[in-house]
Amino acid sequence: MVGEDGKKQYRHKHWGTVDDDNRFHPNATYFNASPAERAKLIFPAEWILDEARGRGEDKRGRVEYSKDDVDRQYGPTWLLDKVADATGVRSDLLKVFDNNEEKVNQILTMAYFPFIDNRSKTYHASGGITK
């Protein structure tokens, strides 16, 4: 349905699925909703809501890692890294920059950014990066 302002308005939100055992499995819509919005939902008494209760109500904070840094790349960054390795771009850059992996990773990050974020970054001679 399209509202008077010309924007789409959805009549139904899908909050998750229910399996044959009446266990409710919430989806991203449920977990991304505010706790106040979730509190307004009414579920049938026979549904098992173990997965929905008590999750996502904690204050969101920064992720902390207790281990040494490891490669946590995924998605488009992982794919572009594989392309850089397969095409020899990474090895060529390593040769040009005297095997300086930190510099090569910075260059590849700047090269990936327009593909991943649909924007561009500019590297300044002063060492800063701006959007």
Secondary structure, DSSP 4 states (H G I P E B T S, - for coil): -B-TTS-B--S----EEE-TT-BEEE-HHHHHS-HHHHHT----TTSB-TTTTTSS-SPP------S-------HHHHHHHHHHHHHTHHHHHHHHTTT-HHHHHHHHHHHHHHHHHSS--EE-TTS-EE-
